[in-house]
């Protein structure tokens, strides 16, 4: 079972996870590593094998039924697939009616008004869009709260999602589609770039293993410089670009190929697809 780290976070209170998949596991693990008592966490997972793994790996109480997991929970975190969210919300109505907990959803494309309608109760709700690097504690999560969520409840969500990375509040729900396009889908864009760099280096004669290591480590180092320095990416780019040098030649090729326009087109396409998914009354 993961051991708490030296750095503790505020106790978010009793938290129930509905769904025990990869993202739930990452958040549970991050909370426990940050000092949250495993006894304050419950998980509902219908599949026996992952349910047993959660109990074994984290020491949390697990249940096959969501209604059992949410008893006395201050926060109910919905970590199920969007296509089953309506059914899951309806199944929790009676169990959460008296406790009236804070509801947190990490399902892509499900709006605040849909969650409230499907649960059938006027509750504080926060919709979140995490990304897969949360699995290693390096996630980026956009969040939007309904009007019923208090400042203390918003802070509670920051504690839970912040245990697995950085968080940002979004004040207009339609912008969650842009968050999805930027940080939700963004890791795939990054992996594609690394893949392209690796292939290009192999085409120039480097062994693939060497090309992959150098490309991966270069991107890791560049990302750390960006986040740790606090400087704009344009500033850091200019520092490694000597006039007439190798970097300048590569950047000129990117400009000629329309890299910025292509990225803008890709993010716009992902944003529009997010709008289409959010518009559905799932």
Secondary structure as UniProt FT lines:
FT   STRAND          15..18
FT   HELIX           22..33
FT   TURN            34..35
FT   HELIX           38..40
FT   STRAND          41..44
FT   HELIX           48..58
FT   STRAND          61..63
FT   HELIX           66..69
FT   TURN            70..72
FT   STRAND          75..78
FT   HELIX           82..84
FT   HELIX           85..96
FT   TURN            97..99
FT   STRAND          102..105
FT   TURN            108..109
FT   HELIX           112..119
FT   STRAND          125..129
FT   HELIX           132..136
FT   STRAND          139..145
FT   TURN            147..148
FT   HELIX           151..162
FT   TURN            163..164
FT   STRAND          165..169
FT   HELIX           173..175
FT   HELIX           176..179
FT   HELIX           180..184
FT   HELIX           186..203
FT   TURN            204..205
FT   HELIX           208..229
FT   HELIX           233..239
FT   TURN            243..244
FT   HELIX           246..256
FT   TURN            257..258
FT   HELIX           259..279
//
